[in-house]
Amino acid sequence: MSTYSELMAQAQALIAQAEQARKDELSAVIADIKAKMKEYGIKVADLGSANASAGVRKGAKSKAVLPAKFRGPSGELWAGGPGRKPEWVRDALAAGRSLDEFRI
């Protein structure tokens, strides 16, 4: 019967051997994928990869850019969507001005 130390040494040796086999096979797999992409004219962006989507993280919600509905006194633009109002809007409302004065 083997001791714990011997079994751990064997396990570590097998893990190292498996990692080397993975590395050896990986280059062949990558070459095959590249060849098929070239054959079919597939680009990385076609795969829907998170890396190919200009910095969008997996699971991140993309925010739609809404057209501006209001222009501030210094030319600031605001779409009037949900969430916190810009400071210039809060200041104008606090001064008694109407939001309609700034509508584009």
C-alpha positions as CSV (number, residue, x, y, z in Angstrom):
1,M,0.0,0.0,0.0
2,S,1.2,3.5,-0.9
3,T,1.7,6.2,1.7
4,Y,0.0,9.6,1.5
5,S,3.2,11.3,0.5
6,E,3.8,8.9,-2.3
7,L,0.2,9.3,-3.6
8,M,0.5,13.1,-3.4
9,A,3.8,12.9,-5.4
10,Q,2.1,10.8,-8.0
11,A,-0.9,13.1,-8.1
12,Q,1.4,16.1,-8.6
13,A,3.3,14.3,-11.4
14,L,0.0,13.4,-13.1
15,I,-1.2,17.0,-12.9
16,A,2.0,18.3,-14.4
17,Q,1.7,15.6,-17.2
18,A,-1.9,16.6,-17.9
19,E,-1.0,20.3,-18.1
20,Q,1.8,19.5,-20.6
21,A,-0.6,17.4,-22.7
22,R,-3.1,20.3,-22.7
23,K,-0.4,22.7,-23.8
24,D,0.7,20.3,-26.6
25,E,-2.8,19.8,-27.8
26,L,-3.7,23.5,-27.5
27,S,-1.5,24.7,-30.3
28,A,-3.1,22.1,-32.7
29,V,-6.6,23.1,-31.7
30,I,-5.9,26.8,-32.1
31,A,-4.3,26.2,-35.5
32,D,-7.4,24.2,-36.5
33,I,-9.8,27.0,-35.4
34,K,-7.8,29.6,-37.2
35,A,-7.8,27.5,-40.4
36,K,-11.6,27.1,-40.2
37,M,-12.1,30.8,-39.5
38,K,-10.1,31.6,-42.6
39,E,-11.9,29.0,-44.7
40,Y,-15.3,30.4,-43.8
41,G,-14.4,34.0,-43.5
42,I,-15.2,34.2,-39.8
43,K,-14.0,37.2,-37.8
44,V,-13.5,37.3,-34.0
45,A,-16.4,39.7,-33.7
46,D,-18.6,37.2,-35.4
47,L,-18.1,34.8,-32.5
48,G,-19.8,37.2,-30.0
49,S,-16.7,37.3,-27.8
50,A,-16.7,39.7,-24.9
51,N,-13.2,40.8,-25.9
52,A,-14.3,41.6,-29.4
53,S,-17.2,43.8,-28.3
54,A,-15.2,47.0,-27.5
55,G,-14.8,46.6,-23.8
56,V,-18.3,45.4,-22.9
57,R,-18.0,43.1,-20.0
58,K,-20.0,39.9,-19.9
59,G,-23.2,40.5,-18.0
60,A,-22.9,44.2,-18.2
61,K,-26.0,46.1,-19.3
62,S,-25.4,48.4,-22.2
63,K,-26.9,51.9,-21.8
64,A,-28.7,53.3,-24.8
65,V,-27.8,56.9,-25.6
66,L,-31.0,58.9,-25.7
67,P,-31.3,62.1,-27.8
68,A,-31.1,65.3,-25.8
69,K,-34.4,67.0,-24.9
70,F,-33.0,69.9,-22.8
71,R,-30.1,72.4,-23.2
72,G,-28.7,74.1,-20.2
73,P,-27.7,77.8,-20.0
74,S,-24.0,76.9,-20.8
75,G,-24.9,74.4,-23.6
76,E,-25.1,71.3,-21.5
77,L,-27.4,68.6,-22.9
78,W,-29.7,66.3,-21.0
79,A,-32.1,63.6,-22.2
80,G,-34.4,63.9,-19.3
81,G,-34.3,60.2,-18.4
82,P,-34.7,58.5,-15.1
83,G,-32.1,59.0,-12.4
84,R,-30.5,62.0,-10.8
85,K,-31.0,65.3,-12.6
86,P,-27.9,67.2,-13.6
87,E,-26.7,70.0,-11.3
88,W,-27.7,72.7,-13.8
89,V,-31.3,71.4,-13.8
90,R,-31.5,71.2,-10.0
91,D,-30.1,74.7,-9.8
92,A,-32.6,76.1,-12.3
93,L,-35.6,74.4,-10.6
94,A,-34.4,75.6,-7.2
95,A,-34.3,79.2,-8.7
96,G,-37.9,78.8,-9.7
97,R,-37.3,78.3,-13.4
98,S,-39.4,75.9,-15.5
99,L,-37.9,72.9,-17.2
100,D,-39.8,73.8,-20.3
101,E,-37.6,76.9,-20.7
102,F,-34.7,74.6,-21.6
103,R,-36.6,72.2,-23.9
104,I,-35.0,71.8,-27.3
